[in-house]
Amino acid sequence: MLSACTNHILAQPTWLLLVSSLGFLSFLKTSALLLHWVYATFLRPEKNLKEYGSWAVITGATDGIGKAFAHQLAQKGLNLVLVSRNPNKLRTVSSEIIAEHPGIKIKAVPLDFSSKNSARAAQGVIAMAVEGLSVGLLINNVGITYPAARFFHEVDEKVWMEIVRVNVEGTSRVTRAVLTGMIRRRRGAIVNIGSGASTVMPSHPPLHNLCCNQSIY
């Protein structure tokens, strides 16, 4: 039977064998990605984040995803450096976390990345805040975007320059400040939060520049 199947396959036109082979390879690739997702989502053992270090830095930490990260990491036993432009919200979130997890230490760092001077000074501010701390995890969550979907040439320069300062320069400078200690200790993890628009609608022109960090900070 195997010989008959082989002869049947070899008797097919070359173009059909080529197309079938490409389809089979595509199927294997999709199957491998699906199996990897199932493993990573449901089967992979949970990491002990404290092995990276006892502190985590979270930018954009007072609303949305950043705030959720802060609560979840505190639940894991990590001390937190919370970065946000709103001092009142920083105090509120810090108080909420300490009330739920009394043993957690928190450092609040007010920092507005949208300001030109603050964006340039961010690296020094964060470096000073984490000095002497074993920072094992950085969550780059801070980000802004313009109010509605539009083409790049329709966006005011003031708006897109603020986006660049917050989403690109601010994130890069915070990473640089924290990365030094991670390299010295030879351990650490950095998570950059981005928009699903970059995956779901990557070719939608007016949304192209929305494919960046979008958490409220």
C-alpha positions in Angstrom: 0.0 0.0 0.0 2.9 2.4 0.8 4.4 1.7 -2.6 1.1 2.4 -4.3 0.8 5.7 -2.4 4.3 6.7 -3.3 3.8 5.9 -7.0 0.5 7.9 -7.0 2.3 10.9 -5.5 5.2 10.7 -8.0 2.7 10.5 -10.8 1.3 13.9 -10.0 2.4 17.1 -11.9 5.4 18.9 -10.5 3.5 22.1 -9.9 0.9 20.2 -7.8 3.6 18.6 -5.7 5.2 22.0 -5.2 2.0 23.7 -4.2 1.1 20.8 -1.9 4.5 20.9 -0.2 4.2 24.6 0.4 0.7 24.1 1.9 2.1 21.3 4.1 4.9 23.5 5.3 2.5 26.3 6.1 0.3 23.9 8.0 3.3 22.7 10.0 4.3 26.3 10.8 0.8 27.2 12.0 0.5 24.0 14.1 3.9 24.7 15.7 2.8 28.3 16.6 -0.5 27.0 18.0 1.3 24.3 20.1 3.8 26.9 21.4 0.9 29.2 22.4 -0.9 26.4 24.2 2.3 25.4 26.1 3.2 29.0 27.0 -0.4 29.9 28.1 -1.5 26.7 29.9 1.4 24.3 30.5 4.6 26.3 31.0 5.6 26.4 34.7 5.2 29.9 36.4 8.4 31.9 36.7 9.6 33.0 40.2 10.1 36.7 39.4 11.9 37.3 42.6 14.8 35.3 41.2 15.5 38.2 38.9 15.6 40.7 41.7 13.4 41.9 44.6 12.3 45.2 43.0 10.2 46.0 39.9 10.0 49.3 38.1 6.7 50.2 36.4 6.1 53.3 34.3 2.6 54.5 33.7 1.7 52.8 37.0 -1.4 54.6 38.2 -4.0 53.6 35.6 -5.1 50.7 33.4 -2.5 48.1 32.6 0.3 49.7 34.6 -1.8 49.7 37.8 -2.9 46.1 37.2 0.8 45.1 36.8 1.6 47.0 40.1 -1.0 45.0 42.0 -0.1 41.7 40.5 3.6 42.1 41.1 3.0 43.2 44.7 1.0 40.0 45.1 4.0 38.1 43.9 6.1 39.7 46.7 8.0 42.2 44.6 8.8 45.7 45.9 7.8 48.4 43.5 9.2 51.6 42.0 6.1 53.3 40.6 6.5 56.0 38.0 3.7 58.4 36.9 3.2 62.1 36.1 0.4 62.5 38.7 1.6 62.6 42.3 -1.9 62.3 43.7 -2.5 59.1 41.8 0.9 57.8 42.9 -0.1 58.3 46.5 -3.5 56.7 46.0 -2.1 53.6 44.2 0.7 53.2 46.7 -1.7 53.3 49.6 -4.0 50.8 48.0 -1.1 48.3 47.4 0.3 48.7 50.9 -3.1 48.2 52.4 -3.4 44.9 50.5 0.2 43.8 50.9 1.6 45.4 54.1 5.1 43.9 53.6 5.7 45.5 50.2 8.1 48.5 49.9 7.1 51.2 47.4 9.1 54.1 45.9 6.9 56.7 44.1 8.6 58.7 41.3 6.6 61.6 39.8 7.9 62.1 36.2 6.2 63.7 33.2 7.8 62.2 30.1 6.0 64.6 27.8 8.0 67.5 28.9 11.2 68.0 26.9 13.4 68.7 29.9 11.8 65.8 31.9 12.3 63.3 29.0 16.0 64.2 28.9 16.3 64.0 32.6 14.4 60.7 32.9 17.5 58.5 32.9 19.1 60.4 35.8 15.9 60.5 37.8 15.2 56.8 37.4 18.9 55.9 38.0 18.8 57.8 41.3 15.5 56.2 42.3 16.8 52.6 41.8 20.3 53.2 43.2 21.1 50.4 45.6 18.0 48.4 44.7 18.0 44.9 43.2 15.7 45.7 40.2 14.9 42.5 38.4 11.9 43.6 36.3 11.1 46.7 34.3 7.6 47.2 32.8 7.8 49.9 30.2 4.1 50.7 30.1 4.0 54.5 29.8 2.6 55.8 26.5 0.4 58.3 24.7 -1.2 58.7 21.3 -3.2 61.3 19.4 -6.9 61.6 20.1 -8.2 59.9 16.9 -7.0 57.9 13.9 -5.4 60.1 11.3 -2.6 60.3 8.8 0.8 61.4 10.1 0.8 64.7 8.1 -2.5 65.6 9.8 -1.1 65.5 13.3 0.2 68.7 14.8 4.0 68.7 15.4 3.5 69.4 19.2 1.4 66.2 19.5 3.7 63.8 17.6 6.8 65.3 19.3 5.2 64.5 22.7 4.5 61.0 21.4 8.2 60.6 20.5 9.3 61.9 23.8 7.1 59.6 25.8 6.9 56.4 23.8 10.5 56.4 22.4 12.8 58.7 24.3 11.3 58.2 27.7 11.1 54.4 27.4 14.6 54.2 26.0 16.1 56.4 28.8 14.3 54.4 31.6 15.5 51.2 30.0 19.1 52.5 29.9 18.9 53.6 33.6 17.7 50.2 34.8 19.6 48.0 32.4 23.0 48.9 33.9 22.2 47.1 37.2 20.7 44.1 35.4 23.9 43.6 33.4 26.0 44.0 36.5 23.9 41.3 38.3 23.6 39.2 35.2 19.9 38.8 35.5 16.7 40.7 34.8 13.7 41.0 32.5 12.3 43.9 30.5 8.7 44.0 29.3 7.5 46.6 26.8 3.8 47.1 26.6 2.5 48.0 23.1 -0.8 48.3 21.2 -2.7 45.4 19.7 -3.2 47.6 16.6 0.3 46.7 15.5 -0.9 43.1 15.1 -4.6 43.3 14.4 -4.5 46.1 11.9 -0.8 46.6 10.8 -1.7 47.9 7.4 -4.4 50.4 8.4 -2.8 53.7 7.4 -4.6 56.1 9.8 -3.8 53.8 12.7 -0.2 53.1 11.7 1.1 55.7 14.3 -1.2 54.3 17.0 0.8 51.1 17.1 2.7 52.2 20.1 2.3 52.2 23.9 -1.1 53.6 24.7 -1.6 53.2 28.4 -2.8 56.2 30.3 -0.2 57.6 32.7 
